[in-house]
Amino acid sequence: MSPAVPNIHATAETPHALPTRLLLWSMTAGILIVSGVWAGLTAIGPWGCEAFTSGMVGIGLSAVMTMAGVMVMSPWKPRLSMDWMTMWLGGTVFRILATPAAAFVLYSAASPWLAMKPFGLSVAVTYMVALFTEATVLTQHFRRRFPAP
């Protein structure tokens, strides 16, 4: 290729970090909202203390796995956008595999004290809220970074 012909495959993109604070605060806020809704529903509903405790344990487990998934992604390190998609997929796959495994181990160890349905439901709801929150933050970041022409 001659120097006079521009390389259309070259990119001027520079490595960038993800909005780590926003990501962590948004996910924390989502988890706290799930906790508050769970506490409110178990307080006004026909469920007892066992459902409240089991749900809060499940929410706590999902919160730990969610934050561990963010740490796997390490959003504070500058990377190219195409690398961020791979890192996000890696963090998501980590959570998909680690959350049910940790829930199984925790429930197996504490099954006499945990109600299965509230525990499983709270793990699933918290996981989905965290996933949607993370996807929203990342989508907004990339839309600001690469505006439509």
N, C-alpha and C positions, 0 to 999 in steps of 0.2 A: 504494500500500500504506500503510495507516495505521500509526502508530508503535506501536500496541498489539499488532499482529500481528507475531510474530517472523519474520524472514527465514530460512527453512529452508535456503537455499543459502549463507548466510554461514558462514564457517569461522573458527574461533579458532586455526587452525594458524599457527604462527609459522615464519619461515624457519629452517632449521637446516643445519649443515654435516654432511657424512658423516664417519665415523671414518677420517680420512686415514691416521694412523699405522698403525692396525690393517689397513687395506686394503693399504698398501705393504708392511708386514712380512709379512702373510699371503701376498701374491703373491711376495715375495722368497723366503719359506720354500718355497712350492710349486715355484718355479723351481730352488732349490737341491736339493730332493728329486729332481726330475727329473734334474738334473745328476749327483747321486750314484748314482741308479739306472742312468743311462746309463753312467757310468764303471764301475760294478760289473758290469753285463752285458757290456760290451765286454772287461773284464778276464778274466772267467771263460768267455766264449763263444768261438766260433771266428773272431770278427771281428778284424781287424788294427788297426793304428794309424790307418789312413785312415778307418775307420768311427768310431773314437773322435773324431778331429779334426773330421770332417764333422759329427758329432752335436753336439759342443760349439759349433761355429760356428753351427749351426742353433738351438741353445738360446740362445746369446748374442743372435742376431738376434731371436728371439721375445721375449726378456727386454726388449730395447730397445723393441720395438714395444708390448709390454704396458705398460711404464712411460710411454711416450708417450701411449698411450690413456688412462691415468689422468690425465696432465697435461691432455689435451684436456678431460676431464670436470671438472677443477679441483674436487676434493671439499672443499677447505678453505673455499670460498665459501658463505655461507648462502643457501639457496634453499628454496622450497616443495617439498613432496614430489612434486607432479605435474611440477614442473620437473626434479627429479632423474631421473625416468624418461626424460625427453627427453634429458638430458645423458648418461645411461648408454647409451642407444641411440646417441647420437652418438659416444661413445668406442668402443663396440663396432663400429659401422660403420667408423670410422676404422681399427681394427685389422683388420677383415675385408678391407678394401681395401688397406691399406698393408703388411700382413705378406706376402701372396703377391707383391706388386709388389717389395718389398725383397728377398725371397728369390730371385725371378727375376733381379733385377739382380746380386745378390751371386753367385749360382751362375753366371750368364753370365760374370762377370768372373773368377771363380776356378774354373771348371769343371775345368781340368786337375788341380787339387789337392783337389777335393771329390768324394766319392762321392755320387751322387744319392739313392739310397734312404735311407741313414742321415741325410743332410741333410734331406730332405723329411719323414721320419718324426719326427725330433727337433723340427722346426718345428711340425708338427701336434700332437704330444703336449704340447709346452710351451704352445702356444696354448690347447688344451683345458683343461689344468690351471689356467692363469691365468684362463680364462673361468669355470670352475666355482668357483674360489676367490673371485673377485670377486662372483659371484652369491650365494655363501654368506654372505659378509661383509655385502653389502647387504641380503639377506633378513633376517639376524639383526638388523641395525640397524633396519629398518622394523618388524619384529615387536616389538622393545622399545619403539619410539616409539609404535606404535599397537596396543596389546594388544587381543585379541579381547574383545568384551563378554561 
